[in-house]
Amino acid sequence: MRCTMSVKSKIFSAMEQIAEEQKVTLPPLEDDLSLNETGFDSLAFAILVARLEDELGIDPFTVAEDAAFPSTLGEFVRAYENVPA
């Protein structure tokens, strides 16, 4: 393991922090939550991906040539979990 906090908990924590900064009210974070229903706009997602790249050292959306942007929170988390080391 790289660290004690899971990738999922890091993503959720970053989302909660960004939501607070951007004055967004997040719904309960569940795997099947549509990313469209998070209340995040494109700027909030850009901040999220940039922060996760800083923290995790990866951006799964630039690593894979055919990476489609996920539609649910669960798919978003798996995109980070499944990046080859």
Secondary structure, DSSP 8 states (H G I E B T S, - for coil): ---SS-HHHHHHHHHHHHHHHTT-------TT-BGGGS---HHHHHHHHHHHHHHHS--HHHHSTT----SBHHHHHHHHHTS--
